[in-house]
Each structure stands twice: as structure tokens, then as C-alpha cells.
Amino acid sequence: MLKKVLFTFLFVGILAFVLPTNLSAQPYGYEGTQVCGMCHKTEKAGQQLKIWQESKHAQAYKTLLTPEADKIAAEKGFKTKAVETKECLKCHATGYDVDKSLIGTKFKVEDGVQCESCHGAGSAYKAMAVMKSREESIKKGMTFHEDKTKYCVGCHNPESPTYKEFKFEEMWKKIEHKVPKG
């Protein structure tokens, strides 16, 4: 009997070690710039929404809807329109390849390279109570890229058919969106 109990504990212990610790864990869902912008539009918040709206990132998806984009996609050998081509969407849109159950009601893929493109899907960190703490936000899925240059170069690189020299410091000044101290 003791052997059976010990074997059971050993077996359960091995399973606990081998299996993921949270079998019911779900990926975070995407909320969209409209949700993020509710809190990130004021001067106190650094007018982050406005900075994004005035950036080329906000227009990234729309560029895929142009005849020029379709021409580039065809020249690259793709049989689909640019806006339907995964290789184009990966740098021009957020959430295009996400399970629909993870897309919030206000999320629009047409918003292009948006908040959650860089900061991660926001369903778990969107609450004001969470956002007041950087540590809590990170625990709930928010990302801050320590090496911003490396992250940005994931799209802004010679692999892009419309690549122009990427000067990170110059470009960062156009989209930097800090919360003012005070």
C-alpha cells in the first residue's frame, strides 16, 4: 500500500513538472486603438493617441489597399492582393492572423500598426487599476521593448520591397510617446 501511495505521489509530481503549470491559460485578446485611446489622448497622458494618429503607422494598412501595393506584391510573386498577403500584413497590420475569439468588439485591423503591435494584446492590462503600475501591466501582458531599434528593424529592414535607410533615432523622435512626468 505504501508503495502505491509513493508511486502515485511520484507520478503526480512528474506530471506537474512536465505539464504546463496553467492548462487553462488563454492568450490575451486585442482591444484596438479606440480602447487604448480612451486614456491615452489627454495632455496629461502625453497625447499618445494623437501621436499615433499622425504617424505613418496609423496608415500602414491603408497603403496595402493601393494599386502600387498590389503591383509590388505581384512583382514579389504573390498571387493575392497586398492586403491579403501574410508577408505584407505582418508589418502593416495587427491582429490579422489572430483567432477571432481574441478580437475585441472595437478592434479594427484597418488601424494598421497600432498600440498593441508594439505593446502586446491589451485585454488583461487595459484596466486603469492595472495600467497605474508598470509592473502589473507587464504581468498582464504589456510589453516594453528594451532594444527598440532591434524591434523596429523587424519590419524596417531591406527585406521590405519599399525599404529606405532606417535611421532609428530620427524616426523614433516622430513616434516617441512618453507619459510626461509630473
N, C-alpha and C positions, 0 to 999 in steps of 0.2 A: 504494500500500500504506500509506504514512504517513497519507494522508487517511482511509483506512478505520479505522486504529487510533485516530486522533484523534477521528473521528466516534463510534466505539464508546465511548471514554472520556467524551466529551461526553454521549452518550446515557445511559450508566450514571450519570453524575454528576447529570444532570437527574432521572432516575428516583429516585435516592437522595434528592434534595431534595424531590421531590413526594410520594413514597410515605411512609407511616408508617415510623418507624425500626424498630419491632419488630412485624413482621407476625404473630408467633405470640403476642403478648401476650394474656393471658386476664384477665378481670375477677376480682377477689378473691371468694372464697366466704364464706358466712355460717356461723359456728360455733355461735352461741347462748349464752345466759347461763350455761348449765351449764358450758361450756368456759371462758368468761371467769371465772366464779365460783370455779373451782378455785384460782386465785391471788389473787383479789380479795375474799376473805372474811375474812381474818385482821385482827386489830387493827393489825398492822404494815402491812398494805395499806390501812388506813383503813376496813375493813368495808364496802367499796363494794357488795358483793353484798347485804348486809343493808339498806343504804340504799335500793337499788333495789327489793328485795322489799317493803319497807314503803311504797313510793311508789305514787301513782296510775298512774304509767307502767306498772307491772307488771300493773295491772288493766285497762289501756286496751282490749285486745282483748276481754276478757270483757264489757265494757259493750256491745259490739256484738251480743252474744248475747241481749240483753234485749228484751222486748216494747216497751219505751219507745223503744229504738234503732230498732226496725223501724217504729214509728209515725212517728218523726222522718224516717226515710228515705222513707217513703211520702208524708209531707207535703211533702217536697222534690221529689217527683215521680219517685223511683226505683222501679223495678218489682221490684227484688231486695231480699232481706233486707239489713239493715245490714252484716252480717258478710260479705256477698258483693258489696258495693258499693265500687268502687275509690275513690270520693270520700270514703268513710268510712275505709276501710282505710289510706289514705295518711297519716293522722295517728294511727291506733290500732294499727298493726302494722308490723313489719319483715319484709322478705323475701317479702311476699305476691305480688309480681309478678316475682320473680326466677326465672330458668331453674333448674329442679330440679337440674341438674348442679352448680349453685353453692351448694346447700344441704347443709350437713354433717349427719351422722347424729344429732347431738344438738340440732340447731336445731329450735325449735318456734315457729311463727308465733303460737301462742297466748300466748307470753310477752309479746306487746304491744310497747310502746315499750321496747326493751332496749338493752343496751350498744352494739350495732352500729348502732342507729338514729342515734346521735349520733357515734360514733367510727369508723364505716365497717366494712365487712366485714373480719373478722379472720383469715382463713385464712393470710395471709402474715406477719402480725405477732404471732400468738398465742404463738410460742415464747418461752420465758423469756430466751434469749440476745438476742432482738430487743427484747423489752419492757424490758430493762435500759437501753436507750438511746432516749431520746425521738426523737432524730434518725433512728435506724434504724427505729423504729416508724413514723414519718411516711413514710419512703422506701418502706415496705412497705404503705402504705395507711391507716394510722391517721390520723384527723382530730381536730384540736382547733380549735374554733371561736373565733376571735379576738373576734368580736362575738356573744357568746352570746345576747344579747337578740334580735338580728335573726334568729338561727337558730330560737330558740324561738317567736318570733312567726309563723314559717312555719305553725304549727298553732294556736297560742294567739292567735287573731285573730277579728274579728267575722264572718268567713266561716263560722265554726263555728256550727251551729244552737243549741248549748248554751253559747255564749260568755258568760263573766263577765269583768269587768275583769281584765286580766292585769297583776299587779304583779310584775315580774321579780325585783327584789331579794328580796322576801318569799318568792316561790316558789323561787328559787334556793337559799335557805338550807335548804329542805326536801330538796333533792336533791343539794346540793354533795357531792362525793366525792373530796376530795384525798387523796393519799398523805401521811401525816404525815412531817414532817421528823425526821431522827434516825437 
